[in-house]
């Protein structure tokens, strides 16, 4: 089974921020992510087995060409939302209720994956503020490997227009900001259930709000 080695910097302090914004807040005007102060612990090397839905996973360092990889996972706290996980560029990551964590499996494919791009990996993400025993990967239907946190596959949302936004919170009643332990962050829930943005125009799809809406 493929294994991942990663260097972990463990956050020594996570500052509890104030609760959610006033009623009706939908995250559309959220401020950029603000990491809490952390003290670096001594780096430790560890080996974490890959959680794969496939009996024959790709080699640990193998990745298909022309695939954007998530090179870093950062656990931090942001104003109003609290604990989140971001990628190396500060984009907040999400989990999907229609996926499974035990065993890990992604059910977001095709149009769904265009709206919610999976956080793909070559098996060596750098971790800050996320415990290495919470991070693994799962092999997707197309053979790419997706990062999991607490067993849950994680994604970005194309409706977020800048790092630190969380417009994907509670979309469809199934998408939620993921915490560093893999649990849902249930802060700042909107008063109504938002729908996902449409897939990119070049995908040939304009069915983001029809009866078949499922992502």
C-alpha positions as CSV (number, residue, x, y, z in Angstrom):
1,X,0.0,0.0,0.0
2,X,1.3,3.4,-0.8
3,X,2.5,5.5,2.1
4,X,3.0,9.2,2.6
5,X,5.8,10.8,4.5
6,X,5.3,14.4,5.6
7,X,6.8,16.9,7.8
8,X,4.4,18.3,10.4
9,X,4.4,21.6,12.2
10,X,2.0,21.3,15.0
11,X,0.2,24.5,16.2
12,X,0.8,25.0,19.9
13,X,-2.0,27.4,20.4
14,X,-5.4,27.9,18.7
15,X,-7.1,31.1,19.8
16,X,-10.8,30.8,20.2
17,X,-12.4,33.6,18.2
18,X,-15.8,35.2,18.8
19,X,-18.9,33.4,17.5
20,X,-20.6,33.8,14.2
21,X,-21.7,37.0,12.5
22,X,-25.2,38.4,13.0
23,X,-28.2,36.5,11.7
24,X,-28.5,36.5,7.9
25,X,-24.8,36.5,7.4
26,X,-24.0,34.4,4.3
27,X,-20.2,34.6,4.1
28,X,-20.4,36.7,0.9
29,X,-18.5,39.6,2.5
30,X,-16.2,37.6,4.7
31,X,-12.8,38.9,5.5
32,X,-9.6,37.1,4.4
33,X,-8.3,34.3,6.4
34,X,-6.3,35.4,9.5
35,X,-4.1,32.6,10.9
36,X,-3.8,32.5,14.7
37,X,-0.4,32.8,16.2
38,X,1.4,29.5,16.4
39,X,4.7,28.3,17.8
40,X,6.6,25.8,15.7
41,X,7.3,22.5,17.3
42,X,10.2,20.4,16.3
43,X,9.5,18.8,13.0
44,X,8.6,15.1,13.1
45,X,8.6,12.6,10.3
46,X,5.8,10.1,10.1
47,X,4.3,7.6,7.8
48,X,0.5,7.5,7.2
49,X,-1.1,4.8,5.1
50,X,-3.2,5.8,2.2
51,X,-6.9,5.2,2.6
52,X,-7.8,4.1,-0.9
53,X,-11.0,2.9,-2.6
54,X,-8.8,1.1,-5.1
55,X,-6.9,-2.1,-4.4
56,X,-4.1,-0.9,-6.6
57,X,-3.3,2.7,-5.7
58,X,-0.8,4.8,-7.7
59,X,2.8,5.1,-6.5
60,X,3.2,7.6,-3.7
61,X,5.1,10.2,-5.8
62,X,3.2,9.6,-9.0
63,X,0.7,12.2,-10.3
64,X,-0.9,12.6,-13.7
65,X,0.5,15.4,-15.9
66,X,-1.3,18.8,-15.9
67,X,-3.0,18.2,-12.6
68,X,-3.0,21.1,-10.0
69,X,-1.9,19.6,-6.7
70,X,-2.6,20.8,-3.2
71,X,0.9,21.1,-1.8
72,X,0.0,22.2,1.7
73,X,-2.8,21.9,4.3
74,X,-3.0,24.6,6.9
75,X,-5.2,24.4,10.0
76,X,-6.1,27.8,11.4
77,X,-8.8,30.0,12.8
78,X,-10.5,32.8,10.9
79,X,-12.7,35.6,12.1
80,X,-16.3,34.5,12.5
81,X,-16.0,31.0,11.1
82,X,-13.4,29.6,13.6
83,X,-11.4,26.5,12.8
84,X,-10.8,25.8,9.1
85,X,-8.4,24.1,6.8
86,X,-6.9,25.9,3.8
87,X,-4.6,25.0,1.0
88,X,-1.2,26.6,0.3
89,X,-2.9,29.7,-1.3
90,X,-5.3,30.3,1.5
91,X,-8.4,28.8,-0.1
92,X,-10.8,27.3,2.4
93,X,-11.6,23.6,2.0
94,X,-14.9,21.8,2.3
95,X,-16.3,18.3,2.9
96,X,-19.4,16.8,1.2
97,X,-22.1,14.9,3.1
98,X,-22.7,12.5,0.2
99,X,-19.1,11.3,0.5
100,X,-18.1,8.7,3.1
101,X,-15.2,8.6,5.5
102,X,-15.2,5.0,6.5
103,X,-14.1,3.8,4.1
104,X,-13.1,7.1,2.4
105,X,-14.9,7.6,-0.9
106,X,-15.6,10.6,-3.1
107,X,-19.0,10.9,-4.8
108,X,-18.4,14.3,-6.4
109,X,-17.5,13.7,-10.0
110,X,-18.2,15.2,-13.4
111,X,-20.1,18.5,-13.1
112,X,-19.9,18.4,-9.3
113,X,-16.1,18.2,-9.5
114,X,-16.0,21.3,-11.8
115,X,-17.8,23.3,-9.2
116,X,-16.0,21.7,-6.2
117,X,-12.5,20.9,-7.4
118,X,-10.9,18.1,-5.4
119,X,-7.8,18.8,-3.4
120,X,-5.4,16.5,-5.3
121,X,-2.1,15.2,-4.0
122,X,1.1,13.4,-5.1
123,X,1.3,12.0,-1.6
124,X,3.6,14.5,0.1
125,X,1.6,17.5,1.3
126,X,3.1,19.8,3.9
127,X,1.0,20.1,7.1
128,X,0.7,23.0,9.4
129,X,-1.8,23.0,12.2
130,X,-3.3,19.7,10.9
131,X,-2.2,16.4,12.6
132,X,-0.6,13.9,10.3
133,X,-2.8,11.1,11.7
134,X,-5.8,13.0,10.3
135,X,-4.5,13.3,6.7
136,X,-4.5,10.6,4.1
137,X,-5.7,10.2,0.5
138,X,-8.2,8.3,-1.6
139,X,-8.0,7.2,-5.2
140,X,-10.7,8.8,-7.3
141,X,-12.5,7.3,-10.3
142,X,-10.1,9.0,-12.7
143,X,-7.1,7.6,-11.0
144,X,-6.0,10.9,-9.3
145,X,-5.5,10.9,-5.5
146,X,-7.5,13.3,-3.3
147,X,-6.5,14.4,0.1
148,X,-8.7,13.4,3.0
149,X,-9.0,15.0,6.5
150,X,-10.4,12.8,9.2
151,X,-11.3,10.4,6.4
152,X,-13.4,12.9,4.4
153,X,-12.3,13.9,0.9
154,X,-11.7,17.7,0.8
155,X,-12.5,20.2,-2.0
156,X,-12.3,23.9,-3.0
157,X,-15.3,25.8,-4.2
158,X,-15.2,27.9,-7.3
159,X,-17.9,30.2,-5.8
160,X,-15.2,31.6,-3.5
161,X,-13.6,34.5,-5.4
162,X,-10.7,35.1,-3.1
163,X,-8.8,33.2,-0.4
164,X,-10.5,33.3,3.0
165,X,-14.0,33.3,1.7
166,X,-16.5,30.6,2.6
167,X,-19.4,31.1,0.3
168,X,-19.7,27.3,0.0
169,X,-20.8,26.9,3.6
170,X,-24.0,24.9,3.8
171,X,-24.5,24.9,0.0
172,X,-27.2,22.4,-0.9
173,X,-27.4,21.5,2.8
174,X,-24.5,19.1,2.1
175,X,-21.3,21.1,1.8
176,X,-19.5,22.4,4.9
177,X,-16.2,24.0,5.8
178,X,-14.0,21.3,7.1
179,X,-12.1,21.6,10.5
180,X,-8.6,20.3,11.1
181,X,-10.0,17.1,12.7
182,X,-12.3,16.4,9.7
183,X,-15.5,17.4,11.4
184,X,-18.0,19.9,9.9
185,X,-17.6,23.5,11.0
186,X,-21.2,24.5,11.7
187,X,-20.5,28.1,12.5
188,X,-22.0,30.9,10.4
189,X,-24.8,28.8,8.9
190,X,-26.9,30.9,6.5
191,X,-30.6,31.5,7.3
192,X,-31.6,29.8,4.0
193,X,-29.9,26.9,2.0
194,X,-27.7,28.4,-0.7
195,X,-27.3,26.7,-4.1
196,X,-24.0,26.1,-5.8
197,X,-22.8,28.3,-8.6
198,X,-23.0,27.0,-12.2
199,X,-20.1,24.9,-13.6
200,X,-17.6,26.9,-15.8
201,X,-19.1,28.1,-19.1
202,X,-16.7,26.0,-21.1
203,X,-18.0,22.8,-19.5
204,X,-21.1,22.9,-21.7
205,X,-23.5,22.8,-18.7
206,X,-25.9,25.5,-17.5
207,X,-27.9,23.3,-15.1
208,X,-26.9,24.5,-11.7
209,X,-30.3,25.2,-10.3
210,X,-32.6,22.7,-12.1
211,X,-34.4,19.8,-10.7
212,X,-31.3,17.6,-11.1
213,X,-29.3,19.8,-8.8
214,X,-27.2,17.6,-6.5
215,X,-24.0,19.4,-5.8
